[in-house]
Amino acid sequence: MLRRVKRPLDVLALEPWLGGSHATFLESWAAQSAHEVRIEGLKARHWRWRMRAGAWELARRLVGCEPPDALFVSDYVDLPSLLGFLPAAWAEVPVSLYFHENQLTYPGRDGEEVSDFHLGFTNILSCLRADAVTFNSAWHLAEFRRASIELLAQLPKPNPRVELLAKLDTATAICPGVDLDSIPLGRGGEGPLRVAFNHRWEHDKDPRAFLTACVEAVRSGSTLELVLLGERFAASQTGLEELLEELQPHLLHEGYAPDRASYASLLGSCDIVVSTALHEFFGMAVAEGLAAGCTPLVPDRLAYPEVLGPELSDHLYGDAELQSRLATHARAPQSLREDETRARMRARATRWSAAETAKDLDALIEGIQS
């Protein structure tokens, strides 16, 4: 059935985890879209329950509402369940599914394997039902494809392997988008090497590895200034107190920035942005560091080679190299503060701009309407 594309389209974005980067992503698109993007979501808490019951709750909220021109849902949505709970008229609404993360390859805590394959299979079923499937990086798409094949190979037949692979063959990658307007190009530090760590303090970002490398660099004679910006939770600092205490003389800032302007200012005052992530589907923290002019120092794996591109590949580090790379930069921090160097980092970030992401998302929605 052909659908007439009108302008602007009425797009309803549903997000059971409406917080953090998920909320920023949708709000940025809504602000810059050529279409009318409305957002309906649930608070970002109890993530497993959001995946299991979010579809029911969101459908309950939509009872009596007119169907939109298009639905845009995240990987937290159990799409077949959502459409089953909604009135029959909603079955004709085209749906785009966006993967910020997935439950097949997201790492468990403390090295544990992910054991709840039901949630991963929910991701697979949502793919099969969606009219368009998009991931936040090409690496993420490839990871999900690999993990899906492995899971389906363990399941009895018949299973939807052929149908899923056909759907993933048509999937695309659209980055979450960096709000360049809110992150101006900074000038870097003035004295010793100033290092930013702007990731969530959770197991998948491995703050212990970062702090350990900094302690080792300082013990070996390097002089560092540290700016710790990542959001922390009740248990995120457990076991890290001794490392933080040893680094206390080197901490210029420790804690979540009170607002976006403060965050951007602190980030722009740094020379490098570091990641020790065990898993990263895109790398927004590093992309924002690039936008502020920071030189990246990130693992040579995950989505980072894609985010940096070949022109910045020399800023990827191998296993056990972080301490030595910090020491090298600490000996010559001035080179990271040159206008040309910082402008080059900013230029890379413009590839991931929120304005371009909004255009890509608009085109995606228009495509499923035609």
ABEGO torsion letter per residue (X at the ends): XBBBBBOBBBBBBBBABBBEAAAAAAAAAAAABABBBBBBBBBBBGAAAAAAAAAAAAAAAABGBBBBABBBBBAABBAAAAAAABBAAAAABBBBBBBABBAAABBBBGGBBBABAAAAAAAAAAAAABABBBBABAAAAAAAAAAAAAAAAABBOBBAAAAAAAAAAABBBBBAEBBAAABBBBAEBABBBBBBBABBBBAAAGAAAAAAAAAAAAAAGBBBBBBBABBBBAAAABGAAAAAAAAAAABABBEBBABAAAAAAAAAABABBBBABABBAAGAAAAAAAAAGBBBBBBBBEAAAAAAEAAAAAABBBBGAAAAAAAAAAABAAAAABAAAAAAAAAAAAAABAAAAAAAAAAAAAAAAX
